[in-house]
Amino acid sequence: MRSESGVEKAPAGLVVAVGAVLLFLHAPFAVIVLYAMTTEDASFRFPPPGLTLDWFRVAWNRPDVWQALGLSLQVAAVATAAALVLGTLAALAVHGSRFFGREAVSLLLVLPIALPGIVTGIALRSALSLLGLPFSFWTIVVGHATFCVVVVYNNVLARLRRTPASLVEASMDLGASPFVTFRRVVLPALATALVAGGMLAFALSFDEIIVTTFTAGQQETLPIWIFNQLTRPRQRPVTNVVALFVIAATALPILLAHLLTREKGGGKT
Amino acid sequence: MRRLALLLPPLLWLGVVYAGSLLALVSQSFFRLDDFTGQVVRVPTLATYRQLLTPANVDIAVRTTVMAALVTVADVVLAFPLAYFMARYAPPRLKAVLTLAVLLPLWSSYLVRVTMWKLILAREGVLSWGLEQAGLTPLLDRLLALPVIGGPSLSISPIGAFLAFTYVWLPYMVLPIQAAIERVPRSMLDASADLGALPARTFRDVTLPLALPGVAAGSIFTFSLTLGDFVVPGALGNSSFFIGQAVLAHQGTAGNIPLAAAFTVIPMAVMAVYLLLARRVGAFDAL
């Protein structure tokens, strides 16, 4: 099926449109690099009056940046761990079985990303208020884990669907116990899907602001810090330096996760 | 039975924590805020919904839904050529590169991408500068002078919010459309050609209908994400609220969680209808 697909030549108009859309997607990144180095710190004047690398030093020495970064990393780590366990269990249970309420369960799993984030946020906020619970680190984690489960679930389920059932049957026929089969056959098949799902969940949590706003109280995760900085007129390039860092911090693991799953998947099938 | 045991932890989490919270949300919307004491009165009432249906609040709901629809249309228009090219013409290596080119913006911080548009659209920013160089400043001024969608600068106007929304959700639209087009069997295209259809006809009568589930799947994201967002209109919009901002404002300093809860019933209802429609055209298989 894929053999002939590269031979045809695309119409020129299509190529131009593709180029334009790609430019639209990527040009803004250049803008933020430029503004991380501008000497103008109170407006977004273009072209910048001068260029400096000093903001990187200033950002490095800002304790509020480090605090927000630390909180975001902790939240993302715990939420990802919870999501990995819950998402994998859910995928294993839903895959290849028909039980009463299966549709309802898969709907419930997808709901946290199908519904606007604000619904999840205000729902958790309502529950906290009804139960009289105070905001804390854990309320942020609960919010994040709720939508991170879906990412892991989707990745694992997709992998399970592509893994032939005959592998599991063969293992069982050869006398392996369900546990051994899981450890020696299912888990290795899932490994890269778990890594990829975990990285996506981590990036999702690291970047989340909508739900966090409703479950964080006074605490600032990195996205909330950036959002608060947007309305502040001083030292604006510091925000852009942090933004650059966030791009690198989320893009690199995603890139790795992507390459990891692609190569393995492509090599085997 | 073992499967059910596997299911128990995730089910407990989503069934109790998440579904329980949704229930708390709905029940809060039937409470009301006492105007004198500022306390939430926990007696079932429709007073909050009456408050929700005042013209100002209906305006907010309509404004947000219209924005979500416009952003979705713009994203389909921008995403389709790219998705089509990736699925039909790009050789494997180029396709891998393009996939990354779509994924990287998607996975680089959403908030950072909103920040970029704040920089780009600022009155003294790069877009104004570019338009000035091209002698198009009068056009920009006329655009900003428009009622409803205009404003003092692009970075403080619904036009700016529209551009930023379109930008941040675009990758969500590209990937499902690409996947849907890729699933159209080559033999079907060949059959169409053999039966005498010109490429344009094949595109319109075969590819396009079969890509529709992908469009619907992508639009679930663009629509839903726009409905609940307060960051983009907060950073780039004017003083006209969107649903997300209204929810945030009511639950925050005002402490009016009932009204905030009632507000979120709007996107939930809109999404419920939307998901039912999307299911009809097979969006869930294309997710």
Contacts between the chains, C-beta under 8 A, distances in Angstrom:
chain1	res1	chain2	res2	distance
A	1	B	185	7.5
A	1	B	186	5.9
A	2	B	92	7.3
A	4	B	186	7.2
A	5	B	88	7.0
A	5	B	89	7.7
A	5	B	91	7.6
A	5	B	186	7.6
A	6	B	89	7.7
A	6	B	90	7.3
A	6	B	91	3.4
A	6	B	92	6.7
A	8	B	88	7.2
A	8	B	89	6.0
A	9	B	89	7.4
A	10	B	85	5.9
A	10	B	88	7.6
A	10	B	89	4.0
A	14	B	81	5.7
A	14	B	84	7.0
A	14	B	85	5.7
A	14	B	89	7.4
A	15	B	85	7.4
A	17	B	81	3.9
A	17	B	82	7.6
A	18	B	81	5.7
A	18	B	82	5.3
A	18	B	85	4.7
A	21	B	78	5.4
A	21	B	79	7.6
A	21	B	81	6.4
A	21	B	82	4.8
A	21	B	170	7.8
A	22	B	82	7.2
A	22	B	98	7.9
A	22	B	101	6.0
A	24	B	78	7.1
A	24	B	167	7.1
A	24	B	170	7.7
A	25	B	101	6.9
A	25	B	102	7.2
A	25	B	105	5.1
A	25	B	167	7.8
A	25	B	170	6.6
A	25	B	171	7.5
A	26	B	101	7.1
A	26	B	105	7.0
A	28	B	113	6.9
A	28	B	116	4.0
A	28	B	117	6.9
A	28	B	120	6.2
A	28	B	167	7.1
A	29	B	105	7.8
A	29	B	108	7.8
A	29	B	116	7.2
A	31	B	116	5.7
A	31	B	119	5.5
A	31	B	120	5.6
A	31	B	126	6.0
A	32	B	112	6.9
A	32	B	115	6.9
A	32	B	116	5.1
A	32	B	119	6.6
A	35	B	119	5.3
A	43	B	122	7.4
A	43	B	124	5.5
A	44	B	118	7.4
A	44	B	119	5.0
A	44	B	122	3.9
A	44	B	124	5.9
A	44	B	125	4.7
A	45	B	124	4.7
A	45	B	125	7.7
A	46	B	124	6.7
A	46	B	125	5.2
A	46	B	126	4.3
A	46	B	128	7.7
A	46	B	129	4.6
A	47	B	129	7.0
A	82	B	13	8.0
A	85	B	9	7.1
A	86	B	9	5.9
A	86	B	10	4.3
A	86	B	13	5.5
A	87	B	10	7.1
A	89	B	6	4.9
A	89	B	7	6.9
A	89	B	9	5.6
A	89	B	10	5.3
A	90	B	6	7.8
A	90	B	7	6.5
A	90	B	10	3.9
A	90	B	11	7.7
A	92	B	3	7.7
A	92	B	6	5.3
A	93	B	3	4.7
A	93	B	4	7.3
A	93	B	6	4.1
A	93	B	7	3.9
A	93	B	10	7.6
A	94	B	7	7.7
A	97	B	3	5.3
A	99	B	3	6.7
A	99	B	4	7.2
A	105	B	7	6.9
A	105	B	11	6.8
A	108	B	11	7.9
A	108	B	14	5.1
A	108	B	15	6.8
A	108	B	18	7.4
A	108	B	19	6.7
A	109	B	10	7.3
A	109	B	14	6.4
A	110	B	287	7.9
A	111	B	14	7.9
A	111	B	18	7.3
A	112	B	14	7.6
A	112	B	18	6.3
A	114	B	220	6.5
A	114	B	224	6.4
A	114	B	271	6.8
A	114	B	275	6.5
A	115	B	224	6.7
A	115	B	228	7.6
A	115	B	267	7.4
A	115	B	268	6.4
A	115	B	271	6.0
A	116	B	224	5.1
A	116	B	225	6.7
A	116	B	227	4.8
A	116	B	228	2.3
A	116	B	229	7.5
A	116	B	244	7.7
A	116	B	264	7.8
A	116	B	267	4.8
A	116	B	271	7.0
A	117	B	225	7.6
A	117	B	228	5.3
A	117	B	229	7.8
A	118	B	227	7.9
A	118	B	228	3.5
A	118	B	229	7.4
A	118	B	230	6.9
A	118	B	243	7.4
A	118	B	244	5.0
A	118	B	247	5.6
A	118	B	248	7.9
A	118	B	264	6.1
A	118	B	267	7.1
A	119	B	22	7.5
A	119	B	25	7.3
A	119	B	228	6.3
A	119	B	264	5.0
A	119	B	267	6.3
A	119	B	268	5.8
A	120	B	18	7.5
A	120	B	21	7.6
A	122	B	25	6.0
A	122	B	247	5.6
A	122	B	251	6.2
A	122	B	257	7.8
A	122	B	260	5.6
A	122	B	261	6.1
A	122	B	264	5.1
A	123	B	18	7.6
A	123	B	21	3.9
A	123	B	22	4.9
A	123	B	24	6.5
A	123	B	25	4.0
A	123	B	264	7.6
A	124	B	21	4.9
A	125	B	251	5.9
A	125	B	257	6.9
A	125	B	260	7.9
A	126	B	21	6.6
A	126	B	24	4.3
A	126	B	25	4.5
A	126	B	27	7.7
A	126	B	28	4.3
A	126	B	257	6.0
A	126	B	261	5.6
A	127	B	20	6.3
A	127	B	21	4.2
A	127	B	24	3.9
A	127	B	25	7.6
A	129	B	24	8.0
A	129	B	28	7.4
A	129	B	40	7.7
A	129	B	257	5.5
A	130	B	24	5.1
A	130	B	27	7.6
A	130	B	28	7.1
A	142	B	17	6.3
A	145	B	13	7.4
A	146	B	13	7.4
A	146	B	14	7.2
A	146	B	17	6.6
A	146	B	18	5.3
A	149	B	10	6.5
A	149	B	13	7.0
A	149	B	14	7.0
A	153	B	10	7.8
A	178	B	2	8.0
A	200	B	107	7.6
A	203	B	107	5.5
A	206	B	109	7.9
A	207	B	109	4.8
A	207	B	110	5.7
A	207	B	111	6.8
A	209	B	110	7.5
A	209	B	111	5.7
A	209	B	231	6.1
A	210	B	228	6.6
A	210	B	229	7.0
A	210	B	230	7.1
A	210	B	231	7.1
A	210	B	244	7.4
A	213	B	230	7.8
A	213	B	248	6.7
A	214	B	248	8.0
A	214	B	251	7.0
A	223	B	109	7.1
A	223	B	110	7.9
A	223	B	111	4.7
A	226	B	109	8.0
A	226	B	111	5.1
A	226	B	112	7.1
A	226	B	115	6.6
A	227	B	111	6.2
A	227	B	231	6.4
A	227	B	234	7.6
A	227	B	235	7.5
A	230	B	115	6.4
A	230	B	118	6.3
A	230	B	235	5.3
A	239	B	115	6.9
A	240	B	115	7.3
A	240	B	119	7.7
A	243	B	109	7.1
A	243	B	111	7.9
A	243	B	112	4.2
A	243	B	115	5.6
A	243	B	116	8.0
A	246	B	108	7.7
A	246	B	109	4.5
A	246	B	111	7.8
A	246	B	112	5.5
A	247	B	108	4.5
A	247	B	109	6.2
A	247	B	112	5.7
A	250	B	107	5.8
A	250	B	108	5.6
A	250	B	109	5.7
A	251	B	104	5.6
A	251	B	107	6.3
A	251	B	108	5.0
A	254	B	103	6.7
A	254	B	104	7.2
A	254	B	107	4.2
A	255	B	100	7.1
A	255	B	104	7.2
A	258	B	99	7.9
A	258	B	100	6.7
A	258	B	103	6.3
A	262	B	96	7.2
